[in-house]
Amino acid sequence: MGLDNGWKWDWIREPSSAEECDQFQRLSGLLHSVTIDENKKDVWRWDTKDGASFSTKSVQAEIAVENDTNSEDSLCWNSWAPLKSNYLLWRALKGKVADKISLEKRGIPIRNHMCDRCGYGIEDTNHVFVNCIWARIVWWQIVVWMRIPPPINLGSLKEVVDVLTGNIGSARWRRIVYTVILATVWRIWNARNLKVFEGQFVSTLRTVDLVKEDVYLWIAYRTKLPKLEWDKWADFNVLDIL
């Protein structure tokens, strides 16, 4: 901030689009009415009605409220899986992960919009998790392993989740399937990031193996279900824990 409450902007790049210029004008208008007291310490506030201090708990509370008030975007949080995988699926279903198209919409210049893994499609959220040929192969191998008829011609992650969770079975069986979905989404995203940021290509076979390992460990250490032998789990013989 400069003299007389004037703001000095240290730009990485100047606003270029009409939308960015409009956002900057609105931000300037908001900042114009701000008075900073140099005698007080800076604090982080979460943008809620009560203005509570920022915390992980406040974020979780906001997410819970969002799920309760917006039925179309609601997500069943699964305690069998880590919070990070639940949160990733929730963001992915809302199209709010940091894929190339989403990043550009947030004002980050992207030179190449093509998927780094397949090179055949523009990288938006549904391409990363469903439409990329490598993602499709992973899902196909996963559903075959679970003995579920492979979904055909599904173009979005929401469609995949709805189809797989809509299969007939006991409540516990469907929860196992849902846990596998969470692990699959997590591992597809992890493989994408390794390729983009480290140049490492994770094969579909390795990704599927990691999904199986993840869910096996989650069920073993995050639930009170009976111990399941690895050989049975590798064949998706889950009768002992149903």
The 8 nearest C-alpha neighbors of each residue, nearest first, counted from 0:
[[1, 6, 7, 5, 4, 2, 8, 3],
 [0, 2, 5, 6, 7, 4, 3, 8],
 [1, 3, 4, 5, 0, 6, 7, 35],
 [4, 2, 5, 1, 0, 6, 34, 31],
 [3, 5, 2, 1, 0, 6, 34, 31],
 [4, 6, 1, 3, 2, 0, 7, 31],
 [7, 5, 0, 1, 8, 4, 2, 30],
 [6, 8, 0, 1, 9, 5, 2, 10],
 [9, 7, 10, 6, 0, 11, 1, 13],
 [8, 10, 7, 11, 12, 13, 6, 0],
 [11, 9, 12, 8, 13, 14, 7, 15],
 [10, 12, 9, 13, 8, 14, 107, 108],
 [13, 11, 10, 14, 15, 9, 108, 107],
 [12, 14, 10, 15, 11, 20, 19, 9],
 [15, 13, 19, 20, 16, 12, 23, 17],
 [14, 16, 13, 19, 17, 20, 12, 18],
 [17, 15, 19, 18, 14, 20, 21, 106],
 [16, 18, 20, 19, 21, 15, 14, 22],
 [19, 17, 21, 16, 20, 22, 15, 23],
 [18, 20, 22, 16, 21, 14, 17, 23],
 [21, 19, 23, 17, 22, 18, 14, 24],
 [20, 22, 18, 24, 23, 19, 17, 25],
 [23, 21, 19, 25, 20, 24, 26, 18],
 [24, 22, 26, 20, 21, 25, 27, 19],
 [23, 25, 27, 21, 26, 22, 20, 28],
 [26, 24, 28, 22, 27, 23, 21, 29],
 [25, 27, 23, 29, 28, 24, 22, 30],
 [28, 26, 30, 24, 25, 29, 31, 23],
 [27, 29, 25, 31, 26, 30, 24, 32],
 [30, 28, 26, 27, 31, 32, 25, 33],
 [29, 31, 33, 27, 32, 28, 26, 6],
 [30, 32, 28, 29, 33, 27, 4, 5],
 [33, 31, 30, 29, 34, 28, 27, 4],
 [34, 32, 30, 31, 35, 29, 4, 28],
 [33, 35, 32, 36, 4, 31, 30, 37],
 [36, 34, 37, 33, 4, 39, 38, 0],
 [35, 37, 38, 39, 34, 40, 41, 33],
 [36, 38, 39, 35, 40, 41, 34, 0],
 [39, 37, 36, 40, 35, 41, 34, 42],
 [40, 38, 37, 36, 41, 35, 42, 34],
 [41, 39, 42, 38, 37, 36, 43, 35],
 [40, 42, 39, 43, 37, 36, 38, 35],
 [43, 41, 44, 40, 52, 53, 39, 45],
 [44, 42, 53, 52, 45, 41, 51, 54],
 [45, 43, 52, 53, 51, 50, 46, 42],
 [44, 46, 53, 52, 51, 47, 50, 43],
 [45, 47, 50, 44, 48, 51, 49, 53],
 [48, 46, 50, 49, 45, 51, 61, 44],
 [47, 49, 50, 46, 51, 45, 44, 61],
 [48, 50, 47, 51, 46, 45, 52, 44],
 [51, 49, 47, 48, 45, 46, 44, 52],
 [50, 52, 49, 45, 44, 53, 47, 46],
 [53, 51, 44, 45, 43, 54, 50, 42],
 [52, 54, 45, 44, 43, 51, 57, 55],
 [55, 53, 57, 56, 52, 58, 45, 51],
 [54, 56, 58, 57, 59, 53, 60, 61],
 [55, 57, 59, 54, 58, 60, 53, 61],
 [58, 56, 60, 54, 59, 55, 61, 53],
 [59, 57, 55, 61, 60, 56, 62, 54],
 [60, 58, 62, 56, 57, 61, 63, 55],
 [59, 61, 57, 63, 58, 62, 56, 64],
 [62, 60, 64, 58, 63, 59, 65, 57],
 [61, 63, 65, 59, 64, 60, 66, 58],
 [64, 62, 60, 66, 65, 61, 59, 67],
 [63, 65, 67, 61, 66, 62, 68, 60],
 [66, 64, 62, 68, 63, 67, 69, 61],
 [65, 67, 73, 63, 64, 69, 68, 62],
 [68, 66, 64, 65, 69, 63, 70, 73],
 [67, 69, 65, 66, 64, 70, 73, 63],
 [70, 68, 66, 71, 72, 67, 65, 73],
 [69, 71, 73, 72, 68, 67, 66, 74],
 [70, 72, 69, 73, 66, 74, 68, 67],
 [73, 71, 70, 69, 66, 74, 93, 92],
 [74, 72, 66, 70, 71, 69, 67, 75],
 [73, 75, 76, 66, 72, 89, 70, 88],
 [74, 76, 77, 73, 66, 85, 89, 177],
 [77, 75, 74, 85, 78, 82, 86, 80],
 [76, 78, 79, 80, 75, 85, 178, 174],
 [77, 79, 80, 76, 81, 82, 221, 222],
 [80, 78, 77, 221, 217, 222, 218, 81],
 [79, 81, 78, 77, 217, 178, 82, 84],
 [82, 80, 83, 84, 85, 79, 78, 217],
 [81, 83, 85, 84, 86, 80, 78, 77],
 [82, 84, 86, 81, 85, 87, 80, 185],
 [85, 83, 87, 86, 82, 81, 185, 181],
 [86, 84, 82, 88, 87, 83, 76, 89],
 [85, 87, 89, 83, 84, 88, 82, 90],
 [88, 86, 84, 90, 89, 85, 91, 83],
 [87, 89, 91, 85, 90, 86, 92, 84],
 [90, 88, 86, 92, 87, 91, 85, 93],
 [91, 89, 95, 93, 87, 88, 92, 96],
 [90, 92, 94, 88, 93, 89, 96, 95],
 [93, 91, 89, 94, 90, 157, 88, 156],
 [92, 94, 90, 91, 95, 89, 72, 96],
 [95, 93, 91, 92, 124, 96, 90, 101],
 [94, 96, 90, 93, 91, 97, 101, 92],
 [95, 97, 91, 98, 90, 94, 124, 101],
 [98, 96, 102, 101, 99, 95, 100, 124],
 [97, 99, 101, 123, 100, 96, 124, 102],
 [98, 100, 102, 101, 122, 112, 103, 123],
 [99, 101, 103, 123, 102, 98, 122, 104],
 [102, 100, 104, 98, 103, 99, 97, 105],
 [103, 101, 105, 99, 104, 100, 107, 97],
 [104, 102, 107, 106, 100, 105, 101, 108],
 [103, 105, 101, 102, 106, 100, 107, 99],
 [106, 104, 102, 103, 107, 101, 100, 108],
 [105, 107, 103, 104, 108, 102, 19, 14],
 [106, 108, 103, 102, 105, 109, 104, 99],
 [109, 107, 103, 106, 110, 102, 104, 105],
 [110, 108, 111, 103, 107, 112, 99, 102],
 [111, 109, 108, 112, 113, 99, 103, 107],
 [110, 112, 113, 109, 99, 114, 121, 115],
 [113, 111, 121, 122, 99, 110, 109, 114],
 [112, 114, 121, 120, 122, 111, 118, 115],
 [113, 115, 122, 118, 116, 120, 121, 117],
 [116, 114, 118, 117, 113, 195, 194, 191],
 [115, 117, 114, 118, 194, 191, 133, 200],
 [116, 118, 119, 114, 115, 131, 132, 133],
 [117, 119, 114, 115, 113, 116, 120, 121],
 [120, 118, 117, 114, 113, 121, 131, 116],
 [121, 119, 113, 114, 118, 122, 131, 126],
 [120, 122, 113, 112, 114, 123, 119, 126],
 [123, 121, 114, 113, 126, 99, 112, 120],
 [122, 124, 126, 100, 98, 125, 121, 99],
 [125, 123, 127, 126, 94, 98, 128, 91],
 [126, 124, 155, 128, 129, 127, 123, 156],
 [125, 127, 130, 131, 123, 129, 124, 128],
 [128, 126, 124, 125, 131, 129, 122, 123],
 [127, 129, 125, 126, 134, 156, 124, 187],
 [130, 128, 126, 134, 125, 135, 131, 156],
 [129, 131, 126, 132, 125, 135, 154, 128],
 [132, 130, 126, 134, 133, 127, 129, 135],
 [131, 133, 135, 134, 130, 136, 117, 129],
 [134, 132, 136, 131, 135, 137, 203, 117],
 [135, 133, 137, 131, 129, 136, 132, 128],
 [136, 134, 132, 138, 133, 137, 129, 139],
 [135, 137, 139, 133, 134, 138, 140, 132],
 [136, 138, 134, 140, 135, 139, 203, 141],
 [139, 137, 141, 135, 140, 136, 142, 134],
 [140, 138, 136, 142, 137, 141, 149, 135],
 [139, 141, 143, 137, 138, 142, 144, 136],
 [140, 142, 138, 144, 139, 143, 137, 145],
 [143, 141, 145, 147, 144, 139, 140, 149],
 [142, 144, 146, 140, 145, 141, 147, 139],
 [143, 145, 141, 142, 146, 140, 235, 234],
 [146, 144, 142, 143, 147, 235, 141, 176],
 [147, 145, 143, 144, 142, 148, 235, 141],
 [146, 148, 142, 145, 143, 149, 144, 163],
 [147, 149, 150, 146, 142, 143, 145, 163],
 [150, 148, 142, 139, 147, 151, 143, 138],
 [151, 149, 148, 153, 152, 162, 159, 163],
 [150, 152, 153, 149, 148, 154, 159, 139],
 [153, 151, 154, 150, 155, 130, 158, 159],
 [154, 152, 151, 155, 158, 159, 150, 129],
 [153, 155, 152, 130, 129, 125, 158, 156],
 [156, 154, 125, 158, 157, 153, 129, 159],
 [155, 157, 159, 158, 125, 129, 160, 128],
 [156, 158, 160, 155, 159, 92, 161, 162],
 [159, 157, 161, 155, 156, 160, 162, 153],
 [158, 160, 156, 162, 157, 161, 163, 153],
 [161, 159, 157, 163, 158, 162, 164, 156],
 [160, 162, 158, 164, 159, 163, 165, 157],
 [163, 161, 165, 159, 160, 164, 158, 166],
 [162, 164, 160, 165, 161, 166, 159, 176],
 [165, 163, 161, 166, 162, 160, 173, 177],
 [164, 166, 162, 163, 161, 167, 160, 173],
 [167, 165, 164, 163, 168, 162, 173, 147],
 [166, 168, 165, 169, 173, 164, 172, 170],
 [169, 167, 172, 173, 166, 170, 171, 165],
 [168, 170, 172, 171, 173, 167, 241, 174],
 [169, 171, 173, 172, 174, 168, 175, 241],
 [170, 172, 174, 173, 169, 241, 175, 168],
 [173, 171, 175, 169, 174, 170, 168, 176],
 [172, 174, 176, 170, 175, 171, 177, 168],
 [175, 173, 177, 171, 176, 172, 178, 170],
 [174, 176, 178, 172, 173, 177, 171, 179],
 [177, 175, 173, 179, 174, 178, 172, 180],
 [176, 178, 174, 180, 179, 175, 173, 164],
 [179, 177, 175, 181, 180, 176, 174, 182],
 [178, 180, 176, 182, 177, 181, 183, 214],
 [181, 179, 177, 183, 178, 182, 184, 176],
 [180, 182, 178, 184, 179, 183, 84, 185],
 [181, 183, 185, 179, 180, 210, 184, 186],
 [184, 182, 180, 186, 185, 181, 210, 179],
 [183, 185, 187, 181, 182, 186, 180, 188],
 [184, 186, 182, 188, 183, 187, 84, 189],
 [185, 187, 189, 183, 188, 184, 190, 182],
 [188, 186, 190, 184, 189, 185, 183, 191],
 [189, 187, 191, 185, 186, 190, 184, 192],
 [188, 190, 186, 192, 191, 187, 185, 193],
 [191, 189, 187, 193, 188, 192, 201, 186],
 [190, 192, 188, 194, 189, 193, 187, 195],
 [193, 191, 195, 189, 194, 190, 196, 188],
 [194, 192, 197, 190, 199, 191, 196, 195],
 [193, 195, 198, 199, 191, 200, 192, 197],
 [196, 194, 192, 193, 198, 197, 191, 115],
 [195, 197, 193, 192, 194, 198, 199, 191],
 [198, 196, 193, 199, 194, 195, 192, 200],
 [197, 199, 194, 195, 196, 193, 200, 192],
 [200, 198, 194, 193, 197, 201, 195, 190],
 [199, 201, 194, 202, 198, 193, 190, 116],
 [202, 200, 190, 199, 205, 203, 206, 194],
 [203, 201, 205, 204, 206, 200, 133, 190],
 [202, 204, 206, 205, 137, 207, 133, 201],
 [203, 205, 207, 202, 206, 208, 137, 201],
 [204, 206, 208, 202, 203, 207, 209, 201],
 [207, 205, 203, 209, 208, 204, 202, 186],
 [206, 208, 210, 204, 209, 205, 203, 137],
 [209, 207, 205, 211, 210, 206, 212, 204],
 [208, 210, 212, 206, 207, 211, 213, 205],
 [211, 209, 207, 213, 208, 182, 212, 183],
 [210, 212, 208, 209, 214, 213, 215, 207],
 [211, 213, 209, 215, 210, 214, 216, 208],
 [214, 212, 210, 216, 215, 211, 209, 217],
 [213, 215, 217, 216, 211, 212, 218, 179],
 [214, 216, 212, 218, 213, 217, 211, 219],
 [217, 215, 219, 213, 214, 218, 220, 212],
 [218, 216, 214, 221, 220, 219, 215, 79],
 [217, 219, 222, 215, 216, 221, 220, 214],
 [220, 218, 216, 217, 221, 215, 222, 226],
 [221, 219, 217, 218, 222, 216, 223, 215],
 [220, 222, 217, 218, 79, 219, 223, 80],
 [223, 221, 218, 224, 220, 79, 219, 217],
 [222, 224, 225, 221, 219, 220, 218, 226],
 [225, 223, 222, 240, 226, 218, 219, 227],
 [226, 224, 240, 227, 223, 239, 219, 222],
 [225, 227, 224, 219, 228, 240, 239, 223],
 [228, 226, 225, 229, 239, 232, 240, 231],
 [227, 229, 231, 230, 232, 226, 233, 239],
 [228, 230, 232, 231, 233, 227, 215, 234],
 [231, 229, 233, 232, 228, 234, 236, 227],
 [230, 232, 236, 234, 229, 233, 228, 235],
 [231, 233, 235, 229, 234, 230, 236, 228],
 [232, 234, 230, 231, 235, 229, 211, 236],
 [233, 235, 231, 232, 236, 230, 144, 145],
 [236, 234, 232, 233, 237, 145, 231, 144],
 [235, 237, 231, 234, 232, 238, 233, 239],
 [236, 238, 239, 235, 240, 232, 241, 231],
 [237, 239, 241, 240, 236, 235, 172, 231],
 [238, 240, 237, 241, 227, 225, 236, 226],
 [241, 239, 238, 237, 225, 224, 227, 226],
 [240, 238, 239, 171, 237, 172, 169, 224]]
